[in-house]
Amino acid sequence: MRIYLPSTIPLLDAACHAGEFGPAPQLAYAVTPALREWFASADDEELEYAAMEQAARASVGLLAADPSAARKRVVVACDVSAVPPADGAAQLGDARLELNVVIPWSTVAAAHVDGDDAVEVVAKAAELWEVAQGDTANPGHEDAVFALDSCEGEDLLWYATQEIPDFLAAEGPHRGTRDLTG
């Protein structure tokens, strides 16, 4: 089964060097029964894309929590043998799973990462993440949700497993990070 792990460049780098994604529990996205029911007329490819998009949105939340990370969404596609069934608490259309296992690097199929041209849009969404998640009566809520939705207009680039170390080396430890001094 294909799962999608929301990530950031520093988290991807750490997992690449550690040989695993963890610790458990961790958030993942997949074609769940709730997602399949919501998109009843969608084919498998469309469902996979919808799950990946939800993971990409969650990546913005990780970026909001780490202001030093490059403002690029990262989604790691992994092929695992089994995923525990949903507990029934999922909302219709939800692809989210909580995994109580460490995901070995050997299961990584690809990484999907924003290109340099998406940095400004993603940075704005990360900056407004908390407002977008908060009170809908907040006057800035609608603009924050729009900023988050704008990320969906940005295509994620695809990196095969063997390309990920070279990508990480090219990104470097500070490339793409925001200057927090000014």
Summary of the structure (lengths in Angstrom):
residues: 182
radius of gyration: 16.2
end to end distance: 45.0
largest distance: 49.6
contacts: 549
relative contact order: 0.21
helix: 45%
strand: 20%
